[in-house]
Amino acid sequence: MTENTVVQEKLAALTQISGRKPYKAFLYDCDGTLADNMHAHKAAYRKAAEKYGIDLDTSIIDELAGWPTVLIAEEINKRYNTQLPPKEFATEKSTIFISEYLPDTLPVDFVVEHLRNHIGNVRIGVVSGGSRRTVTHTLTVIGLIDDIETLVCAGDTERGKPFPDPFLRAAEQLGAAPHECLVFEDGDPGIQAAIAAGMDWVRIDQITHRP
């Protein structure tokens, strides 16, 4: 089975799921959902942590996927009994990611194609725990920045994922009620946020193709 066949079968499965109801808005996570870059984010976290003498187990990034970097830094402090300055660490991690990894970012093909196939028919938003700077750069690299109608990032709401606030803000900006929204995510905190917001959701990393 060719890679293109796998992409097309995953796209067909995702299209079938999203076509079950007349949704008004699709809300996509960015990292790991639209952009195939979680390995790069983990590497940037690890490099930033090394500057503080921390040998970071990057599985924490999977566990807390969708959390703002500042909050992840605070969680690192708790688990490693360290004193990372959260805001400074977040800036350092973001700088490393943008300068060393972001230019080579590739899209998650079937999710990006799904988004493009619905432009003009469904309102499109991106809801991310990343900084606006990093998310904007990422969406630019994968060619989606001009297709996004609203962008909700870290700091845009008082609480981030797993709380519902970011998704509710995006829905409000798109003029959609929560039950009219479908969320596309790849991490547990994002799914928890979607459920708390009263929105339908799909885990893109659990979309399979026929063997």
QUIZI-V105407 format. One record per residue. N is the residue number from 1. RES is the residue in one letter. PHI is phi as a letter, one per 30 degrees, with the letter a starting at -180 (NA if undefined). PSI is psi as a letter, one per 40 degrees, with the letter a starting at -180 (none if undefined). Layout:
# QUIZI-V105407
N	RES	PHI	PSI
N	RES	PHI	PSI
This chain:
# QUIZI-V105407
1	M	NA	h
2	T	d	i
3	E	d	d
4	N	d	d
5	T	d	d
6	V	d	d
7	V	e	d
8	Q	d	d
9	E	d	d
10	K	d	d
11	L	d	d
12	A	d	d
13	A	d	d
14	L	d	d
15	T	d	d
16	Q	d	d
17	I	d	d
18	S	d	e
19	G	c	e
20	R	d	d
21	K	b	i
22	P	d	g
23	Y	d	i
24	K	c	d
25	A	b	i
26	F	c	h
27	L	c	h
28	Y	c	h
29	D	d	i
30	C	c	c
31	D	d	h
32	G	i	e
33	T	c	d
34	L	c	d
35	A	c	h
36	D	d	g
37	N	b	e
38	M	d	d
39	H	d	d
40	A	d	d
41	H	d	d
42	K	d	d
43	A	d	d
44	A	d	d
45	Y	e	d
46	R	d	d
47	K	d	d
48	A	d	d
49	A	d	d
50	E	d	d
51	K	d	d
52	Y	c	e
53	G	i	f
54	I	c	h
55	D	c	g
56	L	d	h
57	D	d	h
58	T	d	e
59	S	d	e
60	I	d	d
61	I	d	d
62	D	d	d
63	E	d	d
64	L	c	f
65	A	e	h
66	G	j	e
67	W	d	i
68	P	d	i
69	T	e	d
70	V	e	d
71	L	d	d
72	I	d	d
73	A	d	d
74	E	d	d
75	E	d	d
76	I	e	d
77	N	e	d
78	K	d	d
79	R	d	d
80	Y	c	e
81	N	h	f
82	T	c	i
83	Q	b	f
84	L	e	h
85	P	d	h
86	P	e	d
87	K	d	d
88	E	d	d
89	F	d	d
90	A	d	d
91	T	d	d
92	E	d	d
93	K	d	d
94	S	d	d
95	T	d	d
96	I	d	d
97	F	d	d
98	I	d	d
99	S	d	d
100	E	c	d
101	Y	b	d
102	L	d	d
103	P	e	d
104	D	c	e
105	T	d	h
106	L	c	i
107	P	d	i
108	V	d	h
109	D	e	d
110	F	d	d
111	V	d	d
112	V	d	d
113	E	d	d
114	H	e	d
115	L	e	d
116	R	d	d
117	N	d	e
118	H	c	e
119	I	d	h
120	G	j	e
121	N	c	d
122	V	b	i
123	R	d	h
124	I	c	h
125	G	b	i
126	V	c	h
127	V	b	h
128	S	b	i
129	G	d	e
130	G	d	i
131	S	d	i
132	R	d	d
133	R	d	d
134	T	d	d
135	V	d	d
136	T	d	d
137	H	d	d
138	T	d	d
139	L	d	d
140	T	d	d
141	V	d	d
142	I	c	e
143	G	i	f
144	L	c	e
145	I	e	d
146	D	d	e
147	D	c	e
148	I	c	h
149	E	d	d
150	T	b	i
151	L	b	h
152	V	c	h
153	C	b	a
154	A	e	h
155	G	j	e
156	D	d	d
157	T	b	i
158	E	d	d
159	R	b	i
160	G	c	a
161	K	e	h
162	P	d	e
163	F	d	i
164	P	d	e
165	D	e	d
166	P	d	d
167	F	d	d
168	L	d	d
169	R	d	d
170	A	d	d
171	A	d	d
172	E	d	d
173	Q	d	d
174	L	c	e
175	G	i	f
176	A	c	i
177	A	d	i
178	P	e	d
179	H	d	e
180	E	c	e
181	C	c	i
182	L	b	h
183	V	c	h
184	F	c	h
185	E	b	i
186	D	b	e
187	G	b	i
188	D	d	d
189	P	e	d
190	G	d	d
191	I	d	d
192	Q	e	d
193	A	d	d
194	A	d	d
195	I	d	d
196	A	d	d
197	A	d	e
198	G	i	f
199	M	c	i
200	D	d	i
201	W	a	i
202	V	b	h
203	R	d	h
204	I	d	d
205	D	d	e
206	Q	c	e
207	I	d	h
208	T	c	i
209	H	c	i
210	R	d	h
211	P	d	none
